[in-house]
């Protein structure tokens, strides 16, 4: 049963969905990379990656052999760090221009892919990529990008999103544009077997949050098919996450997480509802402030607090989530009890998978709150859009709920 709050808009919003990324999914797909890239026009490829694990695992060698066998030339640029930095992006732009690169292949997780997206837009537009992050302007063009995914989390392999960090100003901002969607993404779940339990947990949270932030939004009414897609993905991610943490080599669990990550952020789970992403905007300031904070870890701390703060403004929807996804019995006389128990149940799940749920676990002190709240309001140019406008005082209240 769907509860409707008095005065709530029940009309599904008009929407346009544009998911153009070709996905090649499954075991032993690396040998297809070279031929596929050649087929769509690649000649000289930048192979972009993070740390030494891409090499030590043998993945980079398999990828580059496929490129070589297809007759494609390539150069490497490694060293992408978590919370990808605009300094690395600028280095990549200069390298691509100097070497005549016409295609970028990102081998890694969301940070590598977002760095590749930044490089692509910088080369194609001739502008500094941070201009797009600072102004919110969408880039008009990009170099074509392909991905070889190694971490199920951000969904950047199919999304129109890109998040960069300015290491000089300590700002972290997103760039949303249809030009950001990769041309093709290669998803082999076996490439995630070696992901640590902590990073697997961060990925589970990130995947769930990309759908939860589409599901819990004040703009857009009831759409049962969108809701059921979202709810099914959340349940599948929770269950597959538990299995992957218990057995890292569980192919089916890893496959479910990898595909869920892509679907959760390619817009299918939010059709007919507006995308505001307030918790992401709050979290970006935490991981910009302390670079060692993993994005998923910041989200696991902030989401329950944000949900408790905003729950009263849409009790029916929070109660529906609690009942359908988290197994909380519906209290029709007092649905606010159901809604609250759902939030606490999800918080307990985050704890179960060893994700932090308190600000102190991130190394954030109460003395940091004022600066973080000020930074958030300045970055978004005013209150964060949510069920209620999240001004400085509201953000401070959410921080205190997360203590």
PyMOL commands that set and color helices and strands:
alter all, ss='L'
color gray80, all
select helices_A, chain A and resi 32-39+53-56+59-69+86-99+110-125+129-135+178-180+189-192+197-215+224-246+251-264+268-270+278-289+295-324+335-352+359-362+366-380+392-401
alter helices_A, ss='H'
color red, helices_A
select strands_A, chain A and resi 22-25+44-49+73-77+103-108+144-149+161-166+171-176+184-187
alter strands_A, ss='S'
color yellow, strands_A
deselect
rebuild
show_as cartoon
